[in-house]
Amino acid sequence: MKVREATLNDLDSMVQLAEQRRLSYEPHQPVYWRHAEGAPAHQKSWFERLLEDDHVIALVGDAADRPSGMIIGRVMPVPPVYDPGGPTCMVDDFTVTEPALWPTLGQALLDALRERLRVHPDIVQIVVVAGHHDAAKKQLLESEGLSIASEWWTTPL
């Protein structure tokens, strides 16, 4: 397994990984994770902007010579009410192709992100999004010392 910086050549694979995650999440929360018309094109455009952003760390993990995971961290200020003492690295897109890869490739991606963040001592925390049902991902996060900060609850109006 190899972790490397994501490039524009990875966009199609990254969109495919994001779509695979969305499909696996949709049955657990069909309103929030439902398929949107034109989503892959919008996702590709969004990822392209992220790859060009100096405040973003985007990594791809290769297993069996193909992209099998990714992590995208965006460094941002947090609302003053939280005041953790500095900027946060927000990780929304963090996925692997199958749950069995979380302890290996998922771990490698998270380690690589942390390593890149160490050169920025002003960044004080990482926040990672995970679906409530995503047991393998949550197990990795918990084993790495992350804890649940909040849960989002939703209902249609």
KOLDREN-956877 format. One line per 5 residues: number of its first residue (from 1); their letters; for each residue x, y, z of N, C-alpha, C. Coordinates in Angstrom, 1 decimal, always signed. Example, Ala and Ser with C-alpha at 12.3 -4.5 7.8 and 13.67 -1.06 7.14 Angstrom:
# KOLDREN-956877
1> AS> +13.2/-5.7/+7.8/+12.3/-4.5/+7.8/+13.2/-3.3/+7.8  +12.8/-2.2/+7.1/+13.7/-1.1/+7.1/+12.9/+0.0/+7.9
# end
This chain:
# KOLDREN-956877
1> MKVRE> +0.8/-1.2/+0.0/+0.0/+0.0/+0.0/+0.9/+1.2/+0.0  +0.4/+2.2/-0.7/+1.2/+3.5/-0.9/+0.2/+4.6/-0.7  +0.6/+5.6/+0.1/-0.1/+6.9/+0.2/+0.7/+8.0/-0.5  +0.0/+8.8/-1.3/+0.6/+9.8/-2.0/-0.3/+11.0/-2.2  +0.3/+12.2/-2.6/-0.5/+13.4/-2.8/-1.4/+13.1/-4.0
6> ATLND> -2.7/+13.5/-3.8/-3.6/+13.4/-4.9/-3.3/+14.4/-6.0  -3.5/+14.1/-7.2/-3.3/+15.0/-8.4/-4.6/+15.0/-9.2  -4.5/+15.9/-10.2/-5.7/+16.1/-11.1/-6.0/+14.8/-11.8  -4.9/+14.0/-12.0/-5.1/+12.7/-12.7/-5.9/+11.7/-11.8  -6.1/+12.0/-10.5/-6.8/+11.1/-9.6/-8.3/+11.5/-9.5
11> LDSMV> -8.7/+12.6/-10.2/-10.1/+13.1/-10.0/-11.2/+12.1/-10.2  -11.1/+11.3/-11.3/-12.1/+10.3/-11.6/-12.2/+9.3/-10.5  -11.0/+8.8/-10.1/-11.0/+7.8/-9.0/-11.5/+8.3/-7.7  -11.2/+9.6/-7.4/-11.7/+10.2/-6.2/-13.2/+10.3/-6.2  -13.7/+10.7/-7.4/-15.2/+10.9/-7.5/-15.8/+9.5/-7.3
16> QLAEQ> -15.2/+8.5/-7.9/-15.7/+7.1/-7.8/-15.7/+6.6/-6.3  -14.6/+6.9/-5.6/-14.6/+6.6/-4.2/-15.6/+7.3/-3.4  -15.8/+8.6/-3.7/-16.9/+9.4/-2.9/-18.3/+8.8/-3.2  -18.5/+8.5/-4.5/-19.8/+7.9/-4.9/-20.0/+6.6/-4.2  -19.0/+5.8/-4.1/-19.2/+4.5/-3.5/-19.5/+4.7/-2.0
21> RRLSY> -18.9/+5.6/-1.3/-19.2/+5.9/+0.1/-20.6/+6.4/+0.2  -21.0/+7.3/-0.7/-22.4/+7.9/-0.6/-23.4/+6.7/-0.8  -23.2/+5.8/-1.7/-24.1/+4.7/-1.9/-24.2/+3.8/-0.7  -23.0/+3.6/+0.0/-23.1/+2.8/+1.2/-23.7/+3.5/+2.4  -23.7/+4.8/+2.4/-24.3/+5.6/+3.5/-25.8/+5.9/+3.2
26> EPHQP> -26.2/+5.9/+2.0/-27.6/+6.3/+1.7/-28.6/+5.4/+2.4  -28.5/+4.1/+2.4/-29.6/+3.3/+3.1/-29.7/+3.7/+4.6  -28.7/+4.2/+5.2/-28.7/+4.5/+6.6/-29.3/+5.9/+6.9  -29.2/+6.8/+5.9/-29.7/+8.1/+6.0/-30.1/+8.6/+4.6  -31.2/+8.1/+4.1/-31.6/+8.4/+2.7/-31.9/+9.8/+2.4
31> VYWRH> -32.2/+10.7/+3.3/-32.4/+12.1/+3.0/-31.1/+12.8/+2.8  -30.2/+12.7/+3.8/-29.0/+13.4/+3.8/-28.0/+12.9/+2.7  -28.0/+11.6/+2.5/-27.0/+11.0/+1.6/-27.6/+10.6/+0.2  -28.8/+11.1/-0.1/-29.5/+10.7/-1.3/-28.7/+11.2/-2.5  -28.9/+10.5/-3.6/-28.2/+10.9/-4.9/-28.8/+12.2/-5.4
36> AEGAP> -28.0/+13.1/-5.8/-28.4/+14.3/-6.4/-28.1/+14.3/-7.9  -29.0/+14.8/-8.7/-28.8/+14.9/-10.1/-27.5/+15.6/-10.5  -26.7/+15.0/-11.3/-25.4/+15.6/-11.7/-24.4/+15.6/-10.6  -24.5/+14.8/-9.6/-23.6/+14.8/-8.5/-22.2/+14.5/-8.9  -21.9/+13.5/-9.7/-20.5/+13.2/-10.1/-19.8/+14.4/-10.7
41> AHQKS> -20.4/+15.1/-11.6/-19.8/+16.3/-12.2/-19.6/+17.4/-11.2  -20.5/+17.6/-10.3/-20.3/+18.6/-9.3/-19.2/+18.2/-8.3  -19.2/+16.9/-8.0/-18.1/+16.4/-7.1/-16.8/+16.6/-7.7  -16.7/+16.3/-9.0/-15.4/+16.4/-9.7/-14.9/+17.8/-9.7  -15.8/+18.8/-10.0/-15.5/+20.2/-9.9/-15.0/+20.6/-8.6
46> WFERL> -15.7/+20.2/-7.5/-15.4/+20.5/-6.1/-14.0/+19.9/-5.8  -13.8/+18.7/-6.1/-12.5/+18.1/-5.8/-11.3/+18.8/-6.6  -11.6/+19.2/-7.8/-10.6/+20.0/-8.5/-10.2/+21.3/-7.8  -11.3/+22.0/-7.3/-11.0/+23.2/-6.6/-10.2/+22.9/-5.3  -10.5/+21.8/-4.6/-9.8/+21.5/-3.4/-8.4/+21.2/-3.7
51> LEDDH> -8.1/+20.5/-4.8/-6.7/+20.1/-5.1/-5.9/+21.3/-5.4  -6.5/+22.4/-5.8/-5.8/+23.7/-6.1/-5.7/+24.6/-4.9  -6.3/+24.2/-3.8/-6.4/+25.1/-2.6/-5.2/+24.8/-1.7  -4.4/+25.9/-1.4/-3.2/+25.7/-0.5/-3.6/+25.3/+0.9  -4.9/+25.4/+1.3/-5.3/+25.0/+2.6/-5.8/+23.6/+2.7
56> VIALV> -5.6/+22.9/+1.7/-6.1/+21.5/+1.6/-5.0/+20.5/+1.4  -5.1/+19.4/+2.2/-4.2/+18.3/+2.0/-5.1/+17.1/+1.5  -4.8/+16.7/+0.3/-5.6/+15.6/-0.4/-4.6/+14.5/-0.7  -4.9/+13.3/-0.1/-4.1/+12.1/-0.3/-4.9/+11.0/-0.9  -4.2/+10.2/-1.7/-4.8/+8.9/-2.2/-4.0/+7.8/-1.7
61> GDAAD> -4.7/+6.7/-1.4/-4.0/+5.5/-1.0/-4.2/+4.4/-2.0  -3.1/+3.9/-2.5/-3.2/+2.9/-3.5/-3.0/+1.5/-2.9  -3.9/+0.6/-3.3/-3.7/-0.8/-2.9/-4.0/-1.6/-4.2  -3.2/-2.7/-4.4/-3.3/-3.5/-5.6/-3.2/-2.6/-6.8  -2.3/-1.6/-6.8/-2.0/-0.7/-7.9/-3.2/+0.1/-8.4
66> RPSGM> -4.1/+0.4/-7.5/-5.2/+1.3/-7.9/-5.6/+2.1/-6.7  -6.2/+3.3/-6.9/-6.7/+4.1/-5.8/-7.8/+3.3/-5.0  -7.6/+3.1/-3.8/-8.5/+2.3/-2.9/-8.9/+3.1/-1.7  -8.5/+4.3/-1.6/-8.9/+5.1/-0.5/-8.4/+6.6/-0.7  -9.0/+7.5/+0.1/-8.6/+8.9/+0.0/-8.9/+9.6/+1.3
71> IIGRV> -8.2/+10.6/+1.6/-8.5/+11.5/+2.7/-8.3/+13.0/+2.2  -9.2/+13.8/+2.5/-9.1/+15.2/+2.2/-9.3/+16.1/+3.5  -8.3/+16.8/+3.9/-8.3/+17.7/+5.0/-8.3/+19.1/+4.6  -9.2/+19.9/+5.1/-9.2/+21.4/+4.8/-8.9/+22.1/+6.1  -7.9/+22.9/+6.1/-7.5/+23.7/+7.3/-8.4/+25.0/+7.3
76> MPVPP> -9.1/+25.2/+8.4/-10.0/+26.3/+8.5/-10.1/+26.8/+10.0  -10.5/+28.0/+10.1/-10.7/+28.5/+11.5/-12.0/+27.9/+12.0  -12.2/+27.8/+13.3/-13.4/+27.3/+13.8/-14.2/+28.5/+14.4  -15.5/+28.4/+14.6/-16.2/+29.5/+15.3/-15.6/+29.8/+16.7  -15.6/+31.0/+17.0/-15.0/+31.4/+18.3/-15.6/+30.7/+19.5
81> VYDPG> -16.8/+30.3/+19.4/-17.5/+29.7/+20.5/-16.8/+28.4/+20.9  -16.1/+27.7/+20.0/-15.4/+26.5/+20.3/-14.0/+26.7/+20.8  -13.4/+27.7/+20.3/-12.0/+28.2/+20.7/-11.1/+27.1/+21.1  -10.7/+26.2/+20.2/-9.8/+25.1/+20.5/-8.3/+25.6/+20.6  -8.1/+26.9/+20.3/-6.7/+27.4/+20.4/-6.0/+27.6/+19.1
86> GPTCM> -6.7/+27.4/+18.0/-6.1/+27.5/+16.7/-7.0/+26.9/+15.6  -6.5/+26.9/+14.4/-7.2/+26.3/+13.2/-7.5/+24.8/+13.4  -8.5/+24.3/+12.6/-8.9/+22.9/+12.6/-8.6/+22.4/+11.2  -8.3/+21.1/+11.2/-8.3/+20.4/+9.9/-9.5/+19.6/+9.8  -10.4/+20.0/+8.9/-11.7/+19.3/+8.8/-11.6/+18.2/+7.7
91> VDDFT> -12.0/+17.0/+8.1/-11.9/+15.9/+7.2/-13.3/+15.4/+6.9  -13.9/+15.7/+5.8/-15.2/+15.2/+5.4/-15.0/+14.0/+4.5  -14.2/+14.1/+3.5/-14.0/+13.0/+2.6/-12.8/+12.1/+3.0  -13.2/+11.0/+3.6/-12.2/+10.0/+4.1/-12.9/+8.7/+3.9  -12.4/+7.9/+2.9/-13.0/+6.6/+2.6/-12.0/+5.6/+2.1
96> VTEPA> -12.4/+4.4/+2.2/-11.7/+3.2/+1.6/-12.7/+2.4/+0.9  -12.2/+1.6/-0.1/-13.2/+0.8/-0.9/-13.9/-0.3/-0.2  -13.3/-0.8/+0.9/-14.0/-1.9/+1.7/-13.6/-1.8/+3.2  -14.6/-2.1/+4.1/-14.3/-2.0/+5.5/-13.0/-2.7/+6.0  -12.6/-3.8/+5.4/-11.4/-4.5/+5.8/-10.2/-3.6/+5.6
101> LWPTL> -10.2/-2.6/+4.8/-9.1/-1.7/+4.6/-8.9/-0.6/+5.6  -9.9/-0.4/+6.5/-9.7/+0.7/+7.5/-8.5/+0.5/+8.4  -8.2/-0.7/+8.9/-7.1/-0.8/+9.8/-5.7/-0.7/+9.1  -5.7/-0.9/+7.8/-4.4/-0.8/+7.1/-4.3/+0.5/+6.3  -5.1/+0.6/+5.2/-5.0/+1.7/+4.3/-5.6/+3.0/+5.0
106> GQALL> -6.7/+2.8/+5.7/-7.3/+3.9/+6.4/-6.3/+4.5/+7.4  -5.7/+3.6/+8.1/-4.7/+4.0/+9.1/-3.5/+4.7/+8.4  -3.1/+4.2/+7.3/-2.0/+4.9/+6.6/-2.4/+6.2/+6.1  -3.6/+6.4/+5.6/-4.0/+7.7/+5.2/-4.1/+8.7/+6.3  -4.7/+8.3/+7.4/-4.8/+9.2/+8.6/-3.4/+9.5/+9.1
111> DALRE> -2.5/+8.5/+9.2/-1.1/+8.8/+9.6/-0.4/+9.8/+8.7  -0.6/+9.7/+7.4/+0.0/+10.6/+6.4/-0.5/+12.0/+6.5  -1.8/+12.1/+6.8/-2.4/+13.4/+7.0/-1.8/+14.1/+8.2  -1.8/+13.3/+9.3/-1.2/+13.8/+10.6/+0.3/+14.3/+10.4  +1.0/+13.5/+9.6/+2.4/+13.8/+9.4/+2.5/+15.1/+8.6
116> RLRVH> +1.7/+15.4/+7.7/+1.7/+16.6/+6.9/+1.3/+17.8/+7.7  +0.4/+17.5/+8.7/-0.1/+18.6/+9.6/+0.9/+19.0/+10.6  +1.9/+18.1/+10.9/+2.9/+18.4/+12.0/+3.8/+19.6/+11.6  +3.9/+19.9/+10.3/+4.7/+21.1/+10.0/+4.0/+22.4/+10.1  +2.7/+22.3/+10.6/+1.9/+23.5/+10.9/+1.5/+23.5/+12.3
121> PDIVQ> +2.3/+23.9/+13.2/+2.0/+23.7/+14.7/+0.8/+24.6/+15.1  +0.4/+25.5/+14.3/-0.8/+26.3/+14.7/-2.1/+25.5/+14.5  -2.1/+24.4/+13.8/-3.3/+23.6/+13.6/-3.4/+22.7/+14.8  -4.5/+22.9/+15.6/-4.6/+22.2/+16.9/-5.5/+21.0/+17.0  -6.3/+20.8/+15.9/-7.2/+19.6/+16.0/-7.6/+19.1/+14.6
126> IVVVA> -8.0/+17.8/+14.6/-8.6/+17.2/+13.4/-10.0/+16.9/+13.7  -10.9/+17.2/+12.8/-12.3/+16.8/+13.0/-12.6/+15.9/+11.8  -13.1/+14.7/+12.0/-13.4/+13.7/+11.0/-14.9/+13.4/+11.0  -15.5/+13.4/+9.8/-16.9/+13.0/+9.7/-17.0/+11.5/+9.5  -17.9/+10.9/+10.2/-18.2/+9.5/+10.0/-19.7/+9.2/+10.2
131> GHHDA> -20.3/+8.4/+9.4/-21.7/+8.0/+9.6/-21.8/+7.1/+10.8  -23.0/+7.3/+11.4/-23.2/+6.5/+12.7/-23.1/+5.0/+12.5  -23.4/+4.5/+11.3/-23.4/+3.1/+11.0/-22.0/+2.6/+10.6  -21.1/+3.4/+10.4/-19.8/+3.1/+9.8/-18.8/+2.5/+10.9  -19.1/+1.3/+11.3/-18.4/+0.8/+12.5/-16.9/+0.6/+12.3
136> AKKQL> -16.5/+0.1/+11.1/-15.0/-0.1/+10.9/-14.3/+1.3/+10.9  -14.8/+2.3/+10.3/-14.2/+3.6/+10.3/-14.2/+4.2/+11.7  -15.3/+4.1/+12.4/-15.4/+4.6/+13.8/-14.4/+3.9/+14.7  -14.2/+2.6/+14.5/-13.2/+1.8/+15.3/-11.8/+2.4/+15.1  -11.5/+2.6/+13.8/-10.1/+3.2/+13.6/-10.0/+4.6/+14.3
141> LESEG> -11.0/+5.4/+14.1/-10.9/+6.8/+14.7/-10.8/+6.7/+16.2  -11.6/+5.8/+16.8/-11.5/+5.7/+18.3/-10.2/+5.1/+18.7  -9.6/+4.2/+18.0/-8.3/+3.6/+18.3/-7.2/+4.7/+18.2  -7.4/+5.7/+17.4/-6.5/+6.8/+17.2/-6.7/+7.9/+18.2  -7.6/+7.8/+19.1/-7.8/+8.8/+20.1/-8.8/+9.9/+19.8
146> LSIAS> -9.5/+9.7/+18.6/-10.5/+10.7/+18.3/-11.8/+10.3/+19.1  -12.6/+11.3/+19.4/-13.8/+11.1/+20.2/-14.9/+11.8/+19.5  -16.1/+11.4/+19.8/-17.3/+12.0/+19.2/-17.5/+13.3/+19.9  -17.6/+14.3/+19.0/-17.8/+15.7/+19.4/-19.3/+16.1/+19.3  -20.0/+15.5/+18.3/-21.4/+15.9/+18.1/-22.0/+14.9/+17.1
151> EWWTT> -23.3/+14.8/+17.1/-24.1/+14.0/+16.2/-25.1/+15.0/+15.5  -25.4/+14.8/+14.3/-26.4/+15.6/+13.6/-27.6/+14.7/+13.5  -28.8/+15.3/+13.8/-30.0/+14.6/+13.7/-30.9/+15.4/+12.7  -31.7/+14.7/+11.9/-32.4/+15.4/+10.8/-33.8/+14.8/+10.6  -34.7/+15.6/+10.2/-36.0/+15.2/+9.8/-36.5/+16.1/+8.7
156> PL> -37.3/+15.6/+7.7/-37.8/+16.4/+6.7/-38.9/+17.3/+7.2  -39.1/+18.5/+6.6/-40.2/+19.4/+7.0/-41.3/+19.3/+6.0
# end
